[in-house]
């Protein structure tokens, strides 16, 4: 019996063999008349052969046994079948033949079954080989020659199967990786070469070391390798970036152990990276046990809840040499791709010097506040919101703030009447500007006027940022009132002086009635020119007064010469020219607030040095004298004289324009020409 034979199938074969034997008996009986009794086993041979061929050894043996029994039973009813030796030999031969046929048939059936199994196995192998998700080649053991290659291997390497069959396995491997093949390293990740020379990575493995060949599989891992290389490169770049950053960068895992630290962090702590990785941060870096015990629960809560108390934190860390550093930390959570919190990333800045500077600044500010309080001047210190930080006693008394608590309160709350322009000055001071004013009017809430001299200076906090401003004020109301009284006296004196000069001018005109009004008009024109040139109003007024007496020296010139109707002789002209010196002599001993005598002395000087009496030129001549000279020439030429009629305004303008820069100051000439020609200015009458 075959091993693990199905009992049902075995019984079926035995029964089928017996059935065929029964059919053989039926046929024997049916054809008895034709066959006779001489061939008792003829039909039974056919039954045994059919059973053995169709059902194998079990069916053949069953048919043989049953046929023998039926043949003996059937023959014995007609004659003594077994008594005859001839019949006994026939029976033995039948049994032997049946057994042999059964055995041979079994072998034939088994061979066909094995062949079918082999064919099915070959078909399945071919299907698996061709449709494998990996590129596969069959390689001959002895030579390494490629025997077969599936479709994916052909596509992977870029060769047709015929081309691959002409190659050996090492031909597909990158030269630098072949050494491993020679050493038996058939497994692992290796570089391979395509038909176009391009290189790709594949996971190589070998299986089926039998029948003289092996199966080699290739799984393309180029994308994965590229991704891994990108990750390595990115990690390298990130590490380089972290090492480049001057800030202390450290990552902690969920247990508070160091998983990453940059170069700056290692240098600050005094350890190498390998000495720090995997170490408990709280044990190695926090010097104070109490702070360590306080921070660890906060760290755990930060990991669990992500609360913000640790997003910014300041604490001391311990160096290897025992020293400490004050650090300011910015902390954030690290998450994996699924969003699960896996640790923290912290960026730290050494603020040791900053804290030291802040402490020093705090002490300085405390001393400054003490100094301000006892300063003999009105001083106040403000923060950036213009709240009082410190104030001197003089400030309190000057602004009548006795009994009021002002420190911590807004300056604008204490003084709601502060104008917007002062608030803008405060804002400029808070931007770092130093401002001052020698006198400024402050109208108090009750209407009282207070004149102040003030200065605003920024004071600086840590990091050179402006922390606020200092305001110094001096109450100059009394001085200002005194100056106003003096100003009134001065105005009265100026009026008196103007009256005196006007009287002198009238006296000169009485001696020379033909030039009456000339000095007054020259004074007006000089003043208008100076005003157009941008001179202060006070200077313009001074020039007008000088104009009134610029020809005062003519008092010493005989009247008959001044009023002579014809041309003057040379001697007479030289005498007239002396009026400049005479005027200087008359005025020089009078104490004016501006150089009246010198202006009179120079008003006939010319830019090229051709004037009189001293031949001054260019910058040697006072600017006021240059203005007076142009006004004098224009007014004289445009007016009537005893020795000639008026030449007219155009002739006068042509004179100064033609001699611009040569005789007359170019800037003065240009201004007067513009006034008359462009702005419609008219000479006074």
Secondary structure, DSSP 8 states (H G I E B T S, - for coil): --TT--HHHHHHHHHHHHHHHHHHHHHHHHTHHHHTTS-TTHHHHHHHHHHHHHHHHHHHHHHHHHHHHHHHHHHHTTS-TTTSHHHHHHHHHHHHHHHHHHHHHHHHHHHHHHHHHHHHHHHHHHHHHHH-SSEEEEEETTT-BEEEE-HHHHHHHT--HHHHHTSBGGGGB-GGGHHHHHTT--SEEEEEE-TTS-EEEEEEEEEEEETTEEEEEEEE-HHHHHHHHHHHHHHHHHHHHHHHSSSEEEEEETTSBEEEE-HHHHHHHT--HHHHTTSBHHHHH---HHHHHHHHHHHHHHHHH--GGGTEEEEEEE-TTS-EEEEEEEEEEEE-TT--EEEEEEEEEE-HHHHHHHHHHHHHHHHHHHHHHH-SSEEEEEETT-BEEEE-HHHHHHTT-TT---TTSBHHHH-TT--HHHHHHHHHHHTT--EEEEEEEEE-TTS-EEEEEEEEEEEE-GGG-EEEEEEEEEE-HHHHHHHHHHHHHHHHHHHHHHHHHHHHHHHHHHH-GGGTTHHHHHHHHHHHHHHHTT--HHHHHHHHHHHHHTTGGGGGS-HHHHT-SS---HHHHHHHHTHHHHHHHHHTTS--SS-HHHHHHHTT--TTS--SSS---GGGS-HHHHHHHHHHHHHHHHS-BTTB----HHHHHHHHHHTBTTTB-HHHHHHHHHHHHTS------
